[in-house]
Amino acid sequence: MIHKVINNNIIVILDAHGNERILMGRGIGFKRHPGDEFDKNLVEKEFTLSLYGQNDRLTDLLNEIPMEVIRAAASIVEQAEEELGKKINESIVISLSDHIHTAIERSREGIYVKNILLWETRKFYPAEFRIGKHALSIIKKETGTTLFEDEAGFIALHIVNAQMEKSVGDMYGLTKVMQEILNIIKYTCRIAFDEDSFYFCRFITHLKFFAQRLLTHTTYDSNDNGELLTVVKKQYKRAFDCVGKIGIFLQNNYDYALSEEEQLYLTIHIARIIDKSSR
C-alpha cells in the first residue's frame, strides 16, 4: 500500500517495522494516491532512507532530480557493493544522486570544479576510485553527459563516506591526517615511495584504519606486544625514530597518544617501506 506519492516515478511505502522505503520505477506513482495499491512489477529500485526521516528536503530532492540520475546513482552503489564485497549505507543513493545532478548541471553550464584531493583519493582509496571512474561511464550511459575525472574522485569519497557512515568532512579530515603522516615519513626518512608496491598499498590500508581511530579517539592496544616492541625498536631504529616524530606530531595537533600496539605496527610497516625504497 502506498504511503506517499513523490511523483509519477517514485512512491513511499512503510515496511513491517513502520520504516519508510522508497520505491522507484517508471510510472509507479502515475495517477496513484496514498492508500492505493501499486504494481510491484514496476519496481526498479528500492531502498530505506531512515537518515532523512520526515525531512521535507527529501521530497524536494526527489522531485528535482531526474529519474535517470537516481537510476545511475543506484547502479553505482550496486557496482560498489559488488566490487567491495560489502553492503554500504543506502542513504548514499540520494546524496550521490544530488551530487551527480549538480555536477551535470554545472557541466551543461560550462562550469568546471577542480578536485584538489584527486591525487590523494586515487592513492588512498584505489578501489573506490576505480568505482568512481566506472561511475562516469554509468552516468554517460544513463544521462548522456560526460563528466571530468575530478568527479570520479568526488564519487569515490561519497562511497568511502557511506562505508564509514561519517560526514564527507570527516573523509577530508581522514585524507589530511594520512597525508601528514606520509609527509613525516617521507622527509624524516628521506625516501621516495613506490606507490605501486604491495608494501606501500598494504601500509596505506593500515594507515587508513589508523586515521579512523585517531579521528574518533579510539585507541587500539592489546598490551600483548611489549617485548616485541622492545626488539623492533632496536632492530628498526630508523623507522622507530620516525614513529616517535609521528607520535609527537599527533599528540600536539590531535591530542592523540600512540599506543604501544600502534607504535609497533607503524614501525614494522615503515621499516618495510624504507627497506624497499633503498633497493
SULFENGI-V48001 format. One record per residue. RES is the residue in three letters. SS is DSSP state (helix for helix, strand for strand, loop for the rest). PSI is psi in whole degrees, -180 to 180 (999 if undefined). Layout:
# SULFENGI-V48001
res->{RES,RES}
ss->{SS,SS}
psi->{PSI,PSI}
This chain:
# SULFENGI-V48001
res->{MET,ILE,HIS,LYS,VAL,ILE,ASN,ASN,ASN,ILE,ILE,VAL,ILE,LEU,ASP,ALA,HIS,GLY,ASN,GLU,ARG,ILE,LEU,MET,GLY,ARG,GLY,ILE,GLY,PHE,LYS,ARG,HIS,PRO,GLY,ASP,GLU,PHE,ASP,LYS,ASN,LEU,VAL,GLU,LYS,GLU,PHE,THR,LEU,SER,LEU,TYR,GLY,GLN,ASN,ASP,ARG,LEU,THR,ASP,LEU,LEU,ASN,GLU,ILE,PRO,MET,GLU,VAL,ILE,ARG,ALA,ALA,ALA,SER,ILE,VAL,GLU,GLN,ALA,GLU,GLU,GLU,LEU,GLY,LYS,LYS,ILE,ASN,GLU,SER,ILE,VAL,ILE,SER,LEU,SER,ASP,HIS,ILE,HIS,THR,ALA,ILE,GLU,ARG,SER,ARG,GLU,GLY,ILE,TYR,VAL,LYS,ASN,ILE,LEU,LEU,TRP,GLU,THR,ARG,LYS,PHE,TYR,PRO,ALA,GLU,PHE,ARG,ILE,GLY,LYS,HIS,ALA,LEU,SER,ILE,ILE,LYS,LYS,GLU,THR,GLY,THR,THR,LEU,PHE,GLU,ASP,GLU,ALA,GLY,PHE,ILE,ALA,LEU,HIS,ILE,VAL,ASN,ALA,GLN,MET,GLU,LYS,SER,VAL,GLY,ASP,MET,TYR,GLY,LEU,THR,LYS,VAL,MET,GLN,GLU,ILE,LEU,ASN,ILE,ILE,LYS,TYR,THR,CYS,ARG,ILE,ALA,PHE,ASP,GLU,ASP,SER,PHE,TYR,PHE,CYS,ARG,PHE,ILE,THR,HIS,LEU,LYS,PHE,PHE,ALA,GLN,ARG,LEU,LEU,THR,HIS,THR,THR,TYR,ASP,SER,ASN,ASP,ASN,GLY,GLU,LEU,LEU,THR,VAL,VAL,LYS,LYS,GLN,TYR,LYS,ARG,ALA,PHE,ASP,CYS,VAL,GLY,LYS,ILE,GLY,ILE,PHE,LEU,GLN,ASN,ASN,TYR,ASP,TYR,ALA,LEU,SER,GLU,GLU,GLU,GLN,LEU,TYR,LEU,THR,ILE,HIS,ILE,ALA,ARG,ILE,ILE,ASP,LYS,SER,SER,ARG}
ss->{loop,loop,loop,strand,strand,strand,strand,loop,loop,strand,strand,strand,strand,strand,loop,loop,loop,loop,loop,strand,strand,strand,strand,strand,loop,loop,loop,loop,loop,loop,loop,loop,loop,loop,loop,loop,loop,loop,loop,helix,helix,helix,loop,loop,strand,strand,strand,strand,loop,loop,loop,loop,loop,loop,loop,helix,helix,helix,helix,helix,helix,helix,helix,helix,loop,loop,helix,helix,helix,helix,helix,helix,helix,helix,helix,helix,helix,helix,helix,helix,helix,helix,helix,helix,loop,loop,loop,loop,loop,loop,loop,helix,helix,helix,helix,helix,helix,helix,helix,helix,helix,helix,helix,helix,helix,helix,helix,helix,loop,loop,loop,loop,loop,loop,loop,loop,loop,helix,helix,helix,helix,helix,helix,helix,loop,helix,helix,helix,helix,helix,helix,helix,helix,helix,helix,helix,helix,helix,helix,helix,helix,helix,helix,loop,loop,loop,loop,loop,helix,helix,helix,helix,helix,helix,helix,helix,helix,helix,helix,helix,helix,helix,helix,helix,loop,loop,loop,helix,helix,helix,helix,helix,helix,helix,helix,helix,helix,helix,helix,helix,helix,helix,helix,helix,helix,helix,helix,helix,helix,loop,loop,loop,loop,loop,loop,loop,loop,helix,helix,helix,helix,helix,helix,helix,helix,helix,helix,helix,helix,helix,helix,helix,helix,helix,helix,loop,loop,loop,loop,loop,loop,loop,loop,loop,loop,helix,helix,helix,helix,helix,helix,helix,helix,helix,helix,loop,helix,helix,helix,helix,helix,helix,helix,helix,helix,helix,helix,helix,helix,helix,helix,helix,helix,helix,loop,loop,loop,loop,loop,helix,helix,helix,helix,helix,helix,helix,helix,helix,helix,helix,helix,helix,helix,helix,helix,helix,helix,loop,loop}
psi->{139,133,-43,151,116,-50,-168,-24,-4,130,167,134,170,134,-174,-21,7,9,141,135,139,127,132,137,146,116,8,-26,6,121,32,157,160,133,-17,157,162,160,108,-22,-16,-10,121,-42,148,132,157,140,58,-24,-34,-22,-130,14,123,-22,-31,-46,-43,-45,-47,-29,-30,-35,126,150,-37,-27,-44,-39,-41,-45,-43,-39,-38,-42,-41,-42,-42,-45,-38,-45,-35,-17,32,156,142,163,122,-22,-16,-25,-45,-44,-39,-39,-44,-44,-47,-43,-44,-42,-40,-43,-42,-43,-42,-23,1,22,126,127,116,135,103,-13,17,-47,-46,-40,-43,-37,-46,-30,64,-39,-46,-34,-38,-40,-41,-40,-40,-31,-33,-35,-39,-43,-42,-44,-42,-34,-15,7,131,123,155,163,-26,-36,-28,-37,-43,-43,-40,-43,-34,-40,-43,-44,-44,-35,-38,-9,45,178,157,-31,-38,-32,-38,-38,-40,-47,-38,-45,-45,-42,-38,-42,-42,-38,-40,-45,-47,-46,-28,-44,-9,58,159,129,138,91,-11,-3,153,-40,-39,-44,-40,-40,-40,-40,-46,-44,-35,-47,-31,-44,-35,-46,-40,-47,-24,5,44,101,134,120,114,-15,20,2,24,-46,-40,-39,-40,-42,-45,-41,-27,-41,-34,60,-42,-46,-40,-37,-37,-42,-36,-41,-38,-43,-43,-43,-46,-37,-43,-34,-23,2,43,126,125,131,166,-38,-44,-39,-42,-54,-33,-43,-46,-46,-46,-38,-41,-42,-41,-45,-47,-31,-19,-10,999}
